[in-house]
Every structure is written in structure tokens, then in C-alpha cells.
């Protein structure tokens, strides 16, 4: 079974920082095109940041300069460093992307997410 497990969420004051981590678990050969998504109550899930190829990162305008995405392909982990957090960043955060199992087709499972709450 292949899955993504997020951690590192929590409650933080506006202006504070959090680092989210995501690990791909299972019999996995590799990961690619990984990203972090968020979903606030009553809103659609949106892509916040992704790595489309080594060294190429993309961010939505509202988080550029505050968030940093990184991956460690050897450890099958994806991180999201979040600085200068704002109340509007409050959401459930999820990682997703391409997972190459050692057997079978490429998968893109969703994990349970990590809740980030930013108090004003």
C-alpha cells in the first residue's frame, strides 16, 4: 500500500512560522512533481506550491516569498516551510504528486492532511 502522510500542522500566531512535512510510505521507487495544496472551509482545494523538476519551484502569488517547498527524493519527503503566516493561510494542507511504486502504475493518493490555524 502506498500513501502520503502529512505532519507538522498546528496553531500559530500571525507572523509566526511552521514547517510541514510529508513522507511517501510504501514500496516506492521514487516521487516526482510533488506539490502542497490547501483547502480552507467552504473553498476549493488549491495548489500552493510545487516542484515540477529539480530546481524548479512554483508558488501562488499569495505565498511567494513566504513559503518554501523542498523535497528529498532519497528520503521520499516533501517539506513546506511557511513564514510570516497570516490568518488567511488557515486551511488543511495536503501533499500530492507522482508516486512510482516498485510495482504497478504511478499513483497520486491524498493523505489526511495537516491543519494549519493562524490566529490574528
HURAFEN-V728008 format. One record per pair of residues at least 6 apart in sequence whose ideal C-beta (glycine too) atoms are under 6 Angstrom apart, sorted by the first residue. I is the first residue (numbers start at 1). J is the second residue. Records with the same first field share a line. If there is no record, write none. Layout:
BEGIN
I = J + J
END
This chain:
BEGIN
1 = 26
2 = 26 + 99 + 101 + 107
3 = 25 + 109
4 = 22 + 24 + 95 + 109 + 111
5 = 23 + 25 + 111
6 = 22 + 95 + 111 + 113 + 114
7 = 21
8 = 19 + 20 + 21 + 114
9 = 114 + 115 + 116
11 = 117
12 = 18 + 85 + 118
13 = 119
14 = 86 + 87 + 118 + 120
16 = 85
17 = 83
18 = 82
19 = 81
20 = 80 + 93 + 114
21 = 79
22 = 78 + 95
23 = 77
24 = 31 + 76 + 99
27 = 102
28 = 76 + 99 + 101
29 = 100 + 102
30 = 100
31 = 76 + 99
32 = 98
33 = 52 + 97 + 98
34 = 51 + 71 + 78 + 97
35 = 47 + 50 + 97
36 = 48 + 49 + 80 + 93 + 95
37 = 45 + 47 + 94
38 = 48 + 91 + 93
39 = 45 + 91 + 92
40 = 91
48 = 60 + 63
49 = 59 + 67 + 69
50 = 58
51 = 57 + 69 + 71
57 = 69
66 = 83 + 84
67 = 82
68 = 81
69 = 80
70 = 79
71 = 78
78 = 95
85 = 118
87 = 118 + 120
89 = 118
90 = 117 + 118
92 = 113 + 115
93 = 114 + 116
94 = 110 + 113
96 = 108
98 = 106
99 = 107
100 = 106
END
